[in-house]
Every structure is written in C-alpha cells, then in structure tokens.
Amino acid sequence: MTKIKIKSGDTVRVIAGEHKGKEGKVQKVFIDKNKAIVEGVNLVSKHQKPSATNPQGGIKEVEAPIHISNLSLLDKDGNTTRVGYRIEGDKKVRFSKKSNEVI
C-alpha cells in the first residue's frame, strides 16, 4: 500500500488525463482505492430515480473519483509541487519540495 500525500481540503491540479489542467479542492480521499474526489473535476451524469426527496428525478452532474497519480498538489503561489515530510520541534509537517515551505 502506498502512502497518499494528498489530503481532503488540499488544492490540486490535474496533471494527466481528460481533465488535464483543471484545478479544484479535494473533497474526499479513498485511501484503499488510491482515488480522490475533486470539486468540479471529472463530472459524470448520474440518473436519479424519482424519490420522496426528489420527486422529479432526472439527470444530475456529480464528481467521480480520479486517481491520485493524476493529481499534483498546489502550493500557496499556485505552482505544482511534490510533498515531503519533516519534523519541526515535536510535530511532523508536510512541506513543498519546490519552495521548501510548510503546507
């Protein structure tokens, strides 16, 4: 099992695939599947059956999971970067390998 260095709440850019270049915030990470749901990226049409909460039914656009390998973390300047870990004091922190700043 690989270590996933992207966490929910991070801003990421898609670096490969159909949605290359799009950016968004990570909503959820599926550690067991190595996938993440990114806001506004990889939208698919989901057919909704009419129900009590949605009596009309219809077709709804929802985000589908995208593989972690196709995502790259953005630092605060908006540049893609790899993630490293180091211990500062008694805390383990993530840092940008490009700018060497704590994320």
N, C-alpha and C positions, 0 to 999 in steps of 0.2 A: 504494500500500500504506500502510495506516495504522499508526501506532505503537501497540503494545499496552502499556499501562501496568500490567497485572496480570501477576504472575509466579507460578510454582509455589511453594507454601508460604504464599501470602497468604491471609488470612481474608477472605471476601467474603460479601455478601448479595445475593440475587436480588431485583431491583427491578421486574421485569416478567415477565409470562407466567404459566403454570400453577403454577409453584413460587415465586411471589412471597412474600417474607418469610423464606424458608429461608436458613440460613447454613451455611457449611462451608469447608473448606480446599481450595485449588486443588491438584489432584494433577498435572495436565499441561496445558500450553497448546499449541494448534495454531496457530502464527503464520500459516501460509498460508491457513487456513480461518476465522480470527478467532473461534475457539471454545476453550473450556476445559472440562476435566472437574473437577467439584466434588464432593467427598466427601459422599455422602448426598443429593444433589440430582439430579433428572431420572433416576430409576431406571426401567429398562425390563426386560422379561422376555426373556431370551435362552435359546433352546432349545439344549441341549447334546446332541450325539450321543455315545453311549457310546464310550469310548476306553480305552486301557490305563491312563491316569492316573485316569480317572473311569469305571469300568465300569458304573455305574448310569445315567449320563446324567441327563436331567431338565431342569427349567426353573430358571434361575439369574437372580437380580436383579443387574444391572450398571448403572453410571453411564454415561449417554450424554453427549456433548458439549453444552454450552449456549453460546449466542452471547455474546461479550464485552460487547455493548451492554446485555445484560440483567443484568450484574453490576456491583456497586459495592463498592469496597474499604472495609474497616472499619479505623478507627484503633484504638489500644490501649484507648480508652474504650468501644468498641463502636458508634461513630457512623459513618455512611456519609460518605465524603469523596471529593473528586476528587484526582488526583495531579499534582504539579508536580515539576519538576527544578530544581536549583540546584547551583552549585559551591561547596563548602566546603573551603577550603585547596586541595588539588590533586585532590580527589575529587568526582565527580558523584554527588549523593544524591537520593533521592526524598523528597518531603515532602507532608504533608497540607495541602491548601489551606484546610481549615476551621480546624484548630488550629495550623497552621504548624510542626508538629513533624516531625522526620525519621522516616521509616517504617523 
